[in-house]
Amino acid sequence: MTGMPAAAGRGTAAHRQRAGRQAGLWNIANILTMMRLALVPGFVLLMFVDSGHDPAWRSLAWAAFTIAMITDLFDGELARRRNLVTDFGKIADPIADKAIMGAALVCLSVLGDLPWWVTGVILAREFGITVLRFWVIRHGVIPASRGGKAKTLTQGIAVGMYILALTGPLATLRWWMMAVAVVLTVATGLDYVRQAITLRRAGRTAERAEQERNHE
């Protein structure tokens, strides 16, 4: 009786190991990431057609942006659930996320639809957090928080509303949505810095303790 569960456990582990070995570059998660990267130049071109203020072309740009943001919701989850995590995905996925959002923000600011300081705050936060991840990666990984997920969702909605070049009451609504996105961007960024410092301190304390034990 006890042998069967153990065998089943070994079978499951072996299956996971085989799945991990079989996860190559061309899997569904990586393909979605590649598609998101490919959408970036097309999105930029659509944003600047006809001086960048034609509602029809802006709607097509919005569609490209929305598709990119939707794939962002699925590729990472698919990679984890189907054991399709690859080195390419670890590098390309965050690059794709920042590329489409960064392209949208810069395009909107170039066209005069969004103040440059908003673009600067959001991009500084995103690239700063990337640097922090590398700074503490040897000590651990800071998991995504609810605030971070809310920030990403709010940014996506706000930027999408600006891409559509809305007018009237909807233009006021998009302003408030962007204001909320900026507040969440700054707040979650500061919280991430706090967590990174705490994690690094704990990691260095553990390293020193380990060194002291080794010298005893």
C-alpha positions in Angstrom: 0.0 0.0 0.0 2.8 2.5 0.8 4.7 1.6 -2.3 2.0 2.8 -4.7 1.8 6.4 -3.6 5.6 6.6 -3.6 5.7 5.2 -7.1 3.0 7.6 -8.2 5.0 10.5 -6.6 8.1 9.4 -8.4 6.1 9.2 -11.7 4.8 12.7 -11.2 8.3 14.0 -10.5 9.7 12.2 -13.5 6.9 13.6 -15.7 7.6 17.1 -14.5 11.3 16.6 -15.3 10.5 15.4 -18.8 8.2 18.3 -19.3 10.9 20.7 -18.2 13.3 19.1 -20.6 10.8 19.2 -23.5 10.0 22.9 -23.0 11.8 24.4 -26.0 11.9 27.9 -27.4 8.8 27.4 -29.6 6.1 26.9 -27.0 2.8 28.7 -26.7 4.0 31.0 -23.8 7.1 32.2 -25.8 5.1 32.6 -29.0 2.7 34.9 -27.2 5.7 36.9 -25.8 7.2 37.1 -29.3 3.8 38.3 -30.7 3.7 41.0 -28.1 7.2 42.2 -29.1 6.2 42.1 -32.7 3.2 44.3 -32.0 5.3 47.1 -30.7 6.6 48.6 -34.0 3.2 48.1 -35.6 1.6 49.9 -32.7 4.0 52.8 -33.1 3.4 53.1 -36.8 -0.4 53.2 -36.2 -0.1 55.9 -33.6 1.6 58.3 -36.1 -0.4 57.7 -39.2 -2.0 60.9 -40.5 -0.2 63.1 -37.9 -1.3 60.8 -35.1 -4.8 62.3 -34.5 -7.0 60.3 -36.9 -9.6 58.5 -34.7 -9.7 55.4 -37.0 -6.0 54.8 -36.9 -5.9 55.5 -33.2 -8.6 52.8 -32.8 -6.4 50.3 -34.6 -3.5 51.3 -32.4 -5.7 50.8 -29.4 -6.6 47.3 -30.7 -2.9 46.4 -31.0 -2.2 47.8 -27.5 -5.1 45.8 -26.1 -4.0 42.6 -27.7 -0.5 43.1 -26.3 -1.8 43.7 -22.8 -4.1 40.6 -23.0 -1.3 38.3 -24.0 0.7 39.7 -21.1 -2.0 38.2 -18.8 -1.7 34.7 -20.3 1.9 34.0 -21.4 3.4 33.9 -17.9 0.5 31.9 -16.4 0.7 29.4 -19.3 4.4 29.0 -18.8 4.0 28.2 -15.1 1.0 25.9 -15.4 2.3 23.9 -18.3 5.9 23.9 -17.1 7.0 25.9 -20.1 9.4 28.3 -18.3 12.5 29.0 -20.4 15.5 31.3 -20.2 14.2 33.1 -23.2 10.8 33.7 -21.5 12.4 34.9 -18.3 14.2 37.6 -20.2 11.8 38.4 -23.0 8.6 38.6 -21.0 9.5 41.6 -18.9 11.1 43.3 -21.9 7.9 42.8 -23.9 5.8 44.2 -21.0 7.9 47.4 -20.7 8.3 47.8 -24.5 4.6 48.0 -25.3 3.8 50.3 -22.3 6.8 52.4 -22.8 6.1 52.8 -26.5 2.5 53.9 -25.7 3.5 56.4 -23.1 6.3 57.9 -25.3 4.0 58.1 -28.4 1.3 59.9 -26.4 3.8 62.4 -25.0 5.3 63.0 -28.4 1.8 63.7 -29.8 1.1 66.1 -26.9 -1.7 64.0 -25.4 0.1 63.1 -22.2 2.4 65.2 -20.1 6.1 64.1 -20.3 6.3 64.1 -16.5 3.7 61.3 -16.3 5.7 59.3 -18.9 8.9 60.0 -16.9 7.4 58.9 -13.6 6.0 55.6 -14.9 9.1 54.7 -16.9 11.4 55.6 -14.1 9.5 53.4 -11.8 9.4 50.4 -14.2 13.1 50.5 -15.1 14.1 51.3 -11.5 12.2 48.2 -10.3 14.0 46.1 -12.9 17.3 47.3 -11.5 16.2 46.5 -8.0 15.2 42.9 -9.1 18.8 42.3 -10.2 20.1 43.9 -7.0 18.3 41.5 -4.8 18.0 38.4 -7.0 20.7 36.5 -5.2 18.7 36.8 -1.9 15.3 36.0 -3.3 12.3 37.1 -5.4 9.7 39.6 -4.3 6.3 38.3 -5.3 3.8 40.4 -7.2 1.5 42.2 -4.8 -2.2 43.1 -5.1 -1.1 46.8 -5.4 1.3 45.9 -8.2 -1.4 44.1 -10.1 -3.9 47.0 -9.5 -1.2 49.3 -10.8 -0.7 47.3 -14.0 -4.5 47.1 -14.6 -5.0 50.8 -14.0 -2.1 51.8 -16.2 -3.4 49.6 -19.0 -6.9 51.1 -18.8 -5.7 54.7 -18.5 -3.2 54.4 -21.4 -5.8 52.6 -23.5 -8.3 55.5 -22.9 -5.6 58.0 -24.0 -4.8 56.1 -27.1 -8.5 56.2 -28.1 -8.3 60.0 -28.1 -11.5 60.4 -26.2 -13.3 63.7 -25.8 -15.9 65.2 -23.5 -16.7 63.5 -20.1 -14.7 60.5 -21.1 -11.6 62.7 -21.5 -12.1 63.8 -17.9 -12.6 60.2 -16.8 -9.3 59.1 -18.4 -7.5 62.0 -16.6 -8.7 60.7 -13.3 -7.8 57.1 -14.3 -4.3 58.2 -15.2 -4.0 60.1 -11.9 -4.9 56.9 -10.0 -2.4 55.0 -12.1 0.4 57.5 -11.3 -0.4 57.3 -7.5 -0.4 53.5 -7.6 2.8 53.6 -9.6 4.6 55.7 -7.1 3.2 53.9 -4.0 3.9 50.4 -5.2 7.4 51.5 -6.4 8.2 52.8 -2.9 6.8 49.6 -1.3 9.0 47.5 -3.7 12.1 49.5 -2.6 11.2 48.9 1.0 10.8 45.1 0.4 14.0 45.0 -1.7 16.0 46.6 1.1 14.5 44.3 3.7 15.2 41.2 1.6 18.8 42.3 0.9 19.5 43.0 4.6 18.0 39.6 5.6 20.0 37.9 2.9 23.3 39.5 3.9 22.6 38.7 7.6 22.1 35.1 6.7 25.3 35.1 4.6 27.3 36.5 7.5 25.8 33.9 9.9 26.7 31.1 7.5 30.2 32.4 7.1 30.6 32.6 10.9 29.4 29.0 11.2 31.9 27.8 8.6 34.8 29.5 10.5 33.9 27.8 13.8 
